[in-house]
Structures are given as structure tokens and as C-alpha cells.
């Protein structure tokens, strides 16, 4: 199952919601969304700094990740970034593939 790194920053309205329902409430909401699309939350951490929350999520396909991303962004409660995570085996396979490429001439 494809893995994704999610990095998110709460908007002021999203932060008010977090303060109101707590971190465990947000964890339950995330679990419900992810499992509803056949995925699994591997880990979820709140952070200090540029991002407020970091998650590693498994989804059955990238379309499921895109659906969640669009819905969450439309809520206006968070600004998010989703990064696909590749295994060592996937990178080894990519390194073995022949790619026809010519760099631009100076």
C-alpha cells in the first residue's frame, strides 16, 4: 500500500477546533477519514515550528490520498503537503530502469 508523509499547519480556525476537541479528538477524526477510504494511520505527531502536525499514512492508491487532500484543503482548517514515500526496493527498481534522457545544451 502506498505511504504518504503529510505535513500540515493549522489555520487560526483549525487551531480553535484543536483547542476545543483536543489532540485525541483530532486523531479519531483522522482515523475515521483514513480508514473510511481503506487506509491506515501509521503514525501521527504534533510538532513545533513550521508544521503543526506530521503523519505517515497508508492508502490503497494515490487517488484516495488526493480525495482526502482536496477535502481537507477545502475545509480551510489546514494547509497541507502530501509527499509520496518510496521503499528501498522501489528505489532499487527505479534505479534499474533505463531512461532515455538528454540534458539541455549549454
N, CA, C and O atoms as a GROMACS GRO file, in nm:
protein
  424
    1UNK      N    1   0.085  -0.117   0.000
    1UNK     CA    2   0.000   0.000   0.000
    1UNK      C    3   0.090   0.124   0.000
    1UNK      O    4   0.184   0.131   0.080
    2UNK      N    5   0.064   0.221  -0.087
    2UNK     CA    6   0.146   0.342  -0.090
    2UNK      C    7   0.140   0.420   0.042
    2UNK      O    8   0.036   0.432   0.105
    3UNK      N    9   0.257   0.471   0.080
    3UNK     CA   10   0.268   0.552   0.203
    3UNK      C   11   0.285   0.698   0.164
    3UNK      O   12   0.342   0.732   0.060
    4UNK      N   13   0.232   0.785   0.251
    4UNK     CA   14   0.243   0.928   0.229
    4UNK      C   15   0.283   0.997   0.359
    4UNK      O   16   0.235   0.961   0.467
    5UNK      N   17   0.371   1.094   0.348
    5UNK     CA   18   0.406   1.183   0.458
    5UNK      C   19   0.317   1.305   0.445
    5UNK      O   20   0.315   1.371   0.341
    6UNK      N   21   0.242   1.334   0.549
    6UNK     CA   22   0.155   1.451   0.550
    6UNK      C   23   0.212   1.551   0.649
    6UNK      O   24   0.237   1.518   0.765
    7UNK      N   25   0.231   1.673   0.602
    7UNK     CA   26   0.275   1.782   0.689
    7UNK      C   27   0.168   1.889   0.681
    7UNK      O   28   0.127   1.929   0.572
    8UNK      N   29   0.121   1.935   0.796
    8UNK     CA   30   0.011   2.030   0.796
    8UNK      C   31   0.031   2.140   0.898
    8UNK      O   32   0.097   2.122   1.001
    9UNK      N   33  -0.028   2.254   0.866
    9UNK     CA   34  -0.028   2.370   0.954
    9UNK      C   35  -0.172   2.413   0.973
    9UNK      O   36  -0.246   2.431   0.876
   10UNK      N   37  -0.213   2.429   1.099
   10UNK     CA   38  -0.349   2.471   1.127
   10UNK      C   39  -0.365   2.619   1.097
   10UNK      O   40  -0.275   2.699   1.122
   11UNK      N   41  -0.480   2.656   1.042
   11UNK     CA   42  -0.519   2.795   1.030
   11UNK      C   43  -0.569   2.838   1.169
   11UNK      O   44  -0.586   2.753   1.256
   12UNK      N   45  -0.592   2.967   1.191
   12UNK     CA   46  -0.647   3.008   1.321
   12UNK      C   47  -0.778   2.935   1.355
   12UNK      O   48  -0.799   2.896   1.470
   13UNK      N   49  -0.865   2.916   1.257
   13UNK     CA   50  -0.991   2.844   1.283
   13UNK      C   51  -0.964   2.697   1.317
   13UNK      O   52  -1.028   2.641   1.406
   14UNK      N   53  -0.870   2.636   1.246
   14UNK     CA   54  -0.835   2.497   1.275
   14UNK      C   55  -0.776   2.482   1.414
   14UNK      O   56  -0.803   2.384   1.483
   15UNK      N   57  -0.696   2.579   1.456
   15UNK     CA   58  -0.637   2.577   1.589
   15UNK      C   59  -0.745   2.588   1.697
   15UNK      O   60  -0.736   2.522   1.800
   16UNK      N   61  -0.846   2.670   1.672
   16UNK     CA   62  -0.957   2.680   1.767
   16UNK      C   63  -1.026   2.544   1.780
   16UNK      O   64  -1.063   2.505   1.891
   17UNK      N   65  -1.044   2.474   1.671
   17UNK     CA   66  -1.105   2.342   1.676
   17UNK      C   67  -1.020   2.244   1.755
   17UNK      O   68  -1.072   2.165   1.834
   18UNK      N   69  -0.888   2.248   1.733
   18UNK     CA   70  -0.796   2.161   1.808
   18UNK      C   71  -0.804   2.190   1.957
   18UNK      O   72  -0.809   2.098   2.038
   19UNK      N   73  -0.805   2.317   1.994
   19UNK     CA   74  -0.815   2.354   2.136
   19UNK      C   75  -0.947   2.307   2.196
   19UNK      O   76  -0.953   2.270   2.314
   20UNK      N   77  -1.052   2.308   2.117
   20UNK     CA   78  -1.184   2.269   2.165
   20UNK      C   79  -1.198   2.118   2.184
   20UNK      O   80  -1.255   2.073   2.284
   21UNK      N   81  -1.146   2.038   2.089
   21UNK     CA   82  -1.166   1.893   2.099
   21UNK      C   83  -1.043   1.814   2.140
   21UNK      O   84  -1.052   1.695   2.166
   22UNK      N   85  -0.928   1.879   2.146
   22UNK     CA   86  -0.806   1.813   2.190
   22UNK      C   87  -0.742   1.726   2.082
   22UNK      O   88  -0.802   1.698   1.977
   23UNK      N   89  -0.620   1.685   2.110
   23UNK     CA   90  -0.543   1.605   2.014
   23UNK      C   91  -0.607   1.468   1.991
   23UNK      O   92  -0.607   1.418   1.878
   24UNK      N   93  -0.661   1.408   2.095
   24UNK     CA   94  -0.722   1.275   2.079
   24UNK      C   95  -0.846   1.283   1.990
   24UNK      O   96  -0.876   1.189   1.916
   25UNK      N   97  -0.918   1.393   1.996
   25UNK     CA   98  -1.033   1.414   1.908
   25UNK      C   99  -0.992   1.426   1.763
   25UNK      O  100  -1.059   1.374   1.674
   26UNK      N  101  -0.880   1.495   1.740
   26UNK     CA  102  -0.830   1.507   1.603
   26UNK      C  103  -0.780   1.373   1.552
   26UNK      O  104  -0.801   1.338   1.436
   27UNK      N  105  -0.713   1.296   1.639
   27UNK     CA  106  -0.666   1.163   1.600
   27UNK      C  107  -0.783   1.076   1.557
   27UNK      O  108  -0.775   1.006   1.455
   28UNK      N  109  -0.892   1.079   1.633
   28UNK     CA  110  -1.010   1.000   1.599
   28UNK      C  111  -1.069   1.044   1.465
   28UNK      O  112  -1.112   0.960   1.386
   29UNK      N  113  -1.072   1.175   1.440
   29UNK     CA  114  -1.126   1.226   1.314
   29UNK      C  115  -1.039   1.181   1.195
   29UNK      O  116  -1.091   1.142   1.091
   30UNK      N  117  -0.907   1.188   1.213
   30UNK     CA  118  -0.815   1.144   1.107
   30UNK      C  119  -0.832   0.995   1.081
   30UNK      O  120  -0.841   0.952   0.966
   31UNK      N  121  -0.836   0.917   1.187
   31UNK     CA  122  -0.855   0.771   1.174
   31UNK      C  123  -0.982   0.739   1.095
   31UNK      O  124  -0.981   0.653   1.007
   32UNK      N  125  -1.090   0.809   1.127
   32UNK     CA  126  -1.217   0.783   1.061
   32UNK      C  127  -1.208   0.810   0.911
   32UNK      O  128  -1.256   0.730   0.830
   33UNK      N  129  -1.148   0.922   0.874
   33UNK     CA  130  -1.134   0.957   0.733
   33UNK      C  131  -1.047   0.856   0.660
   33UNK      O  132  -1.084   0.806   0.553
   34UNK      N  133  -0.931   0.826   0.717
   34UNK     CA  134  -0.834   0.738   0.651
   34UNK      C  135  -0.888   0.596   0.638
   34UNK      O  136  -0.882   0.537   0.531
   35UNK      N  137  -0.941   0.539   0.747
   35UNK     CA  138  -0.991   0.402   0.740
   35UNK      C  139  -1.116   0.393   0.652
   35UNK      O  140  -1.143   0.289   0.593
   36UNK      N  141  -1.192   0.501   0.643
   36UNK     CA  142  -1.309   0.505   0.557
   36UNK      C  143  -1.275   0.487   0.410
   36UNK      O  144  -1.359   0.444   0.331
   37UNK      N  145  -1.152   0.518   0.373
   37UNK     CA  146  -1.106   0.500   0.235
   37UNK      C  147  -1.011   0.381   0.222
   37UNK      O  148  -0.939   0.370   0.124
   38UNK      N  149  -1.012   0.293   0.322
   38UNK     CA  150  -0.931   0.172   0.314
   38UNK      C  151  -0.786   0.191   0.354
   38UNK      O  152  -0.703   0.104   0.326
   39UNK      N  153  -0.755   0.303   0.419
   39UNK     CA  154  -0.618   0.331   0.459
   39UNK      C  155  -0.592   0.304   0.605
   39UNK      O  156  -0.677   0.252   0.678
   40UNK      N  157  -0.471   0.341   0.647
   40UNK     CA  158  -0.430   0.321   0.786
   40UNK      C  159  -0.336   0.433   0.826
   40UNK      O  160  -0.249   0.473   0.748
   41UNK      N  161  -0.353   0.484   0.949
   41UNK     CA  162  -0.260   0.584   1.004
   41UNK      C  163  -0.148   0.508   1.071
   41UNK      O  164  -0.170   0.439   1.171
   42UNK      N  165  -0.027   0.521   1.017
   42UNK     CA  166   0.089   0.455   1.078
   42UNK      C  167   0.138   0.533   1.199
   42UNK      O  168   0.167   0.475   1.303
   43UNK      N  169   0.146   0.666   1.184
   43UNK     CA  170   0.189   0.748   1.296
   43UNK      C  171   0.135   0.890   1.280
   43UNK      O  172   0.108   0.934   1.168
   44UNK      N  173   0.122   0.959   1.392
   44UNK     CA  174   0.070   1.095   1.393
   44UNK      C  175   0.135   1.168   1.509
   44UNK      O  176   0.128   1.124   1.624
   45UNK      N  177   0.197   1.280   1.478
   45UNK     CA  178   0.266   1.359   1.580
   45UNK      C  179   0.231   1.506   1.564
   45UNK      O  180   0.219   1.557   1.453
   46UNK      N  181   0.215   1.573   1.677
   46UNK     CA  182   0.205   1.719   1.678
   46UNK      C  183   0.346   1.773   1.695
   46UNK      O  184   0.428   1.714   1.765
   47UNK      N  185   0.373   1.887   1.631
   47UNK     CA  186   0.509   1.939   1.628
   47UNK      C  187   0.511   2.089   1.660
   47UNK      O  188   0.406   2.154   1.666
   48UNK      N  189   0.631   2.140   1.682
   48UNK     CA  190   0.654   2.284   1.696
   48UNK      C  191   0.725   2.330   1.571
   48UNK      O  192   0.799   2.253   1.510
   49UNK      N  193   0.705   2.454   1.532
   49UNK     CA  194   0.779   2.507   1.418
   49UNK      C  195   0.689   2.530   1.299
   49UNK      O  196   0.572   2.566   1.314
   50UNK      N  197   0.743   2.510   1.181
   50UNK     CA  198   0.671   2.540   1.057
   50UNK      C  199   0.543   2.457   1.044
   50UNK      O  200   0.440   2.508   1.001
   51UNK      N  201   0.550   2.330   1.080
   51UNK     CA  202   0.434   2.241   1.074
   51UNK      C  203   0.377   2.220   1.214
   51UNK      O  204   0.450   2.222   1.313
   52UNK      N  205   0.245   2.199   1.220
   52UNK     CA  206   0.179   2.171   1.348
   52UNK      C  207   0.155   2.022   1.369
   52UNK      O  208   0.143   1.976   1.482
   53UNK      N  209   0.149   1.948   1.259
   53UNK     CA  210   0.120   1.805   1.268
   53UNK      C  211   0.189   1.732   1.152
   53UNK      O  212   0.196   1.782   1.040
   54UNK      N  213   0.238   1.612   1.182
   54UNK     CA  214   0.305   1.528   1.082
   54UNK      C  215   0.245   1.388   1.095
   54UNK      O  216   0.231   1.335   1.205
   55UNK      N  217   0.210   1.330   0.981
   55UNK     CA  218   0.151   1.196   0.980
   55UNK      C  219   0.218   1.110   0.874
   55UNK      O  220   0.268   1.162   0.774
   56UNK      N  221   0.219   0.980   0.896
   56UNK     CA  222   0.252   0.884   0.792
   56UNK      C  223   0.128   0.798   0.776
   56UNK      O  224   0.081   0.735   0.870
   57UNK      N  225   0.077   0.797   0.652
   57UNK     CA  226  -0.050   0.731   0.623
   57UNK      C  227  -0.031   0.635   0.507
   57UNK      O  228   0.040   0.665   0.410
   58UNK      N  229  -0.096   0.519   0.517
   58UNK     CA  230  -0.101   0.423   0.406
   58UNK      C  231  -0.238   0.438   0.341
   58UNK      O  232  -0.340   0.442   0.410
   59UNK      N  233  -0.241   0.445   0.209
   59UNK     CA  234  -0.366   0.446   0.133
   59UNK      C  235  -0.357   0.340   0.025
   59UNK      O  236  -0.248   0.309  -0.022
   60UNK      N  237  -0.471   0.284  -0.016
   60UNK     CA  238  -0.468   0.182  -0.120
   60UNK      C  239  -0.419   0.235  -0.255
   60UNK      O  240  -0.369   0.159  -0.338
   61UNK      N  241  -0.433   0.366  -0.277
   61UNK     CA  242  -0.393   0.424  -0.406
   61UNK      C  243  -0.379   0.575  -0.392
   61UNK      O  244  -0.431   0.635  -0.298
   62UNK      N  245  -0.307   0.638  -0.487
   62UNK     CA  246  -0.289   0.784  -0.480
   62UNK      C  247  -0.420   0.862  -0.495
   62UNK      O  248  -0.429   0.974  -0.446
   63UNK      N  249  -0.519   0.807  -0.561
   63UNK     CA  250  -0.646   0.876  -0.578
   63UNK      C  251  -0.714   0.896  -0.442
   63UNK      O  252  -0.774   1.001  -0.418
   64UNK      N  253  -0.705   0.797  -0.354
   64UNK     CA  254  -0.760   0.811  -0.219
   64UNK      C  255  -0.691   0.925  -0.145
   64UNK      O  256  -0.757   1.004  -0.077
   65UNK      N  257  -0.559   0.934  -0.158
   65UNK     CA  258  -0.484   1.042  -0.094
   65UNK      C  259  -0.528   1.176  -0.150
   65UNK      O  260  -0.546   1.272  -0.075
   66UNK      N  261  -0.546   1.184  -0.281
   66UNK     CA  262  -0.589   1.308  -0.344
   66UNK      C  263  -0.728   1.349  -0.297
   66UNK      O  264  -0.754   1.467  -0.274
   67UNK      N  265  -0.818   1.252  -0.282
   67UNK     CA  266  -0.953   1.282  -0.236
   67UNK      C  267  -0.951   1.343  -0.096
   67UNK      O  268  -1.020   1.441  -0.070
   68UNK      N  269  -0.872   1.285  -0.007
   68UNK     CA  270  -0.860   1.339   0.129
   68UNK      C  271  -0.797   1.478   0.126
   68UNK      O  272  -0.844   1.570   0.192
   69UNK      N  273  -0.691   1.492   0.048
   69UNK     CA  274  -0.622   1.620   0.040
   69UNK      C  275  -0.716   1.731  -0.007
   69UNK      O  276  -0.717   1.840   0.051
   70UNK      N  277  -0.793   1.705  -0.110
   70UNK     CA  278  -0.886   1.806  -0.162
   70UNK      C  279  -0.991   1.844  -0.058
   70UNK      O  280  -1.022   1.962  -0.040
   71UNK      N  281  -1.044   1.744   0.010
   71UNK     CA  282  -1.148   1.769   0.110
   71UNK      C  283  -1.095   1.848   0.228
   71UNK      O  284  -1.159   1.942   0.275
   72UNK      N  285  -0.976   1.810   0.276
   72UNK     CA  286  -0.916   1.880   0.391
   72UNK      C  287  -0.882   2.024   0.353
   72UNK      O  288  -0.911   2.116   0.428
   73UNK      N  289  -0.822   2.043   0.236
   73UNK     CA  290  -0.787   2.179   0.195
   73UNK      C  291  -0.911   2.265   0.177
   73UNK      O  292  -0.909   2.384   0.210
   74UNK      N  293  -1.019   2.207   0.125
   74UNK     CA  294  -1.143   2.283   0.104
   74UNK      C  295  -1.205   2.327   0.237
   74UNK      O  296  -1.279   2.425   0.240
   75UNK      N  297  -1.174   2.257   0.345
   75UNK     CA  298  -1.229   2.294   0.476
   75UNK      C  299  -1.173   2.427   0.525
   75UNK      O  300  -1.238   2.497   0.602
   76UNK      N  301  -1.055   2.462   0.481
   76UNK     CA  302  -0.991   2.585   0.526
   76UNK      C  303  -0.928   2.576   0.664
   76UNK      O  304  -0.874   2.675   0.714
   77UNK      N  305  -0.933   2.458   0.728
   77UNK     CA  306  -0.881   2.443   0.863
   77UNK      C  307  -0.731   2.414   0.867
   77UNK      O  308  -0.666   2.434   0.970
   78UNK      N  309  -0.677   2.367   0.755
   78UNK     CA  310  -0.535   2.329   0.750
   78UNK      C  311  -0.476   2.363   0.614
   78UNK      O  312  -0.545   2.367   0.512
   79UNK      N  313  -0.348   2.389   0.616
   79UNK     CA  314  -0.268   2.394   0.493
   79UNK      C  315  -0.184   2.268   0.497
   79UNK      O  316  -0.112   2.244   0.594
   80UNK      N  317  -0.190   2.186   0.392
   80UNK     CA  318  -0.124   2.056   0.395
   80UNK      C  319  -0.031   2.035   0.276
   80UNK      O  320  -0.045   2.098   0.171
   81UNK      N  321   0.064   1.943   0.298
   81UNK     CA  322   0.152   1.892   0.192
   81UNK      C  323   0.155   1.741   0.205
   81UNK      O  324   0.174   1.688   0.314
   82UNK      N  325   0.135   1.672   0.094
   82UNK     CA  326   0.141   1.525   0.093
   82UNK      C  327   0.258   1.484   0.006
   82UNK      O  328   0.268   1.524  -0.110
   83UNK      N  329   0.348   1.404   0.062
   83UNK     CA  330   0.466   1.357  -0.010
   83UNK      C  331   0.462   1.205  -0.018
   83UNK      O  332   0.455   1.138   0.085
   84UNK      N  333   0.465   1.149  -0.140
   84UNK     CA  334   0.471   1.003  -0.152
   84UNK      C  335   0.602   0.952  -0.093
   84UNK      O  336   0.708   1.012  -0.114
   85UNK      N  337   0.595   0.842  -0.020
   85UNK     CA  338   0.715   0.780   0.037
   85UNK      C  339   0.743   0.650  -0.038
   85UNK      O  340   0.653   0.567  -0.056
   86UNK      N  341   0.866   0.632  -0.081
   86UNK     CA  342   0.905   0.514  -0.157
   86UNK      C  343   0.995   0.425  -0.073
   86UNK      O  344   1.078   0.473   0.004
   87UNK      N  345   0.977   0.294  -0.089
   87UNK     CA  346   1.059   0.198  -0.015
   87UNK      C  347   1.196   0.186  -0.082
   87UNK      O  348   1.217   0.233  -0.194
   88UNK      N  349   1.287   0.123  -0.013
   88UNK     CA  350   1.420   0.096  -0.069
   88UNK      C  351   1.407   0.010  -0.193
   88UNK      O  352   1.473   0.036  -0.294
   89UNK      N  353   1.321  -0.093  -0.188
   89UNK     CA  354   1.300  -0.179  -0.304
   89UNK      C  355   1.246  -0.101  -0.424
   89UNK      O  356   1.286  -0.126  -0.538
   90UNK      N  357   1.156  -0.007  -0.400
   90UNK     CA  358   1.102   0.074  -0.510
   90UNK      C  359   1.210   0.160  -0.573
   90UNK      O  360   1.214   0.175  -0.695
   91UNK      N  361   1.297   0.217  -0.492
   91UNK     CA  362   1.406   0.299  -0.548
   91UNK      C  363   1.506   0.211  -0.621
   91UNK      O  364   1.557   0.250  -0.726
   92UNK      N  365   1.536   0.091  -0.568
   92UNK     CA  366   1.623  -0.002  -0.640
   92UNK      C  367   1.564  -0.036  -0.777
   92UNK      O  368   1.637  -0.039  -0.876
   93UNK      N  369   1.433  -0.061  -0.782
   93UNK     CA  370   1.368  -0.090  -0.909
   93UNK      C  371   1.377   0.030  -1.004
   93UNK      O  372   1.404   0.013  -1.123
   94UNK      N  373   1.356   0.150  -0.952
   94UNK     CA  374   1.366   0.271  -1.034
   94UNK      C  375   1.507   0.288  -1.088
   94UNK      O  376   1.525   0.329  -1.203
   95UNK      N  377   1.607   0.258  -1.006
   95UNK     CA  378   1.746   0.274  -1.049
   95UNK      C  379   1.782   0.176  -1.161
   95UNK      O  380   1.871   0.204  -1.241
   96UNK      N  381   1.714   0.062  -1.167
   96UNK     CA  382   1.742  -0.038  -1.272
   96UNK      C  383   1.674  -0.005  -1.405
   96UNK      O  384   1.714  -0.059  -1.508
   97UNK      N  385   1.575   0.079  -1.403
   97UNK     CA  386   1.503   0.111  -1.527
   97UNK      C  387   1.586   0.202  -1.616
   97UNK      O  388   1.652   0.296  -1.570
   98UNK      N  389   1.581   0.171  -1.744
   98UNK     CA  390   1.651   0.253  -1.843
   98UNK      C  391   1.566   0.374  -1.878
   98UNK      O  392   1.447   0.362  -1.910
   99UNK      N  393   1.627   0.491  -1.872
   99UNK     CA  394   1.557   0.616  -1.904
   99UNK      C  395   1.636   0.687  -2.013
   99UNK      O  396   1.755   0.713  -1.998
  100UNK      N  397   1.568   0.719  -2.122
  100UNK     CA  398   1.632   0.792  -2.232
  100UNK      C  399   1.620   0.941  -2.200
  100UNK      O  400   1.510   0.996  -2.200
  101UNK      N  401   1.734   1.005  -2.174
  101UNK     CA  402   1.732   1.146  -2.135
  101UNK      C  403   1.855   1.216  -2.193
  101UNK      O  404   1.965   1.162  -2.192
  102UNK      N  405   1.832   1.336  -2.242
  102UNK     CA  406   1.942   1.420  -2.289
  102UNK      C  407   1.931   1.552  -2.217
  102UNK      O  408   1.828   1.620  -2.224
  103UNK      N  409   2.039   1.590  -2.146
  103UNK     CA  410   2.040   1.718  -2.077
  103UNK      C  411   2.041   1.833  -2.178
  103UNK      O  412   2.092   1.817  -2.289
  104UNK      N  413   1.984   1.948  -2.140
  104UNK     CA  414   1.986   2.061  -2.231
  104UNK      C  415   2.128   2.108  -2.257
  104UNK      O  416   2.213   2.106  -2.168
  105UNK      N  417   2.153   2.150  -2.380
  105UNK     CA  418   2.286   2.200  -2.415
  105UNK      C  419   2.306   2.339  -2.355
  105UNK      O  420   2.213   2.418  -2.346
  106UNK      N  421   2.432   2.367  -2.314
  106UNK     CA  422   2.458   2.500  -2.256
  106UNK      C  423   2.452   2.610  -2.360
  106UNK      O  424   2.472   2.727  -2.327
   0.00000   0.00000   0.00000
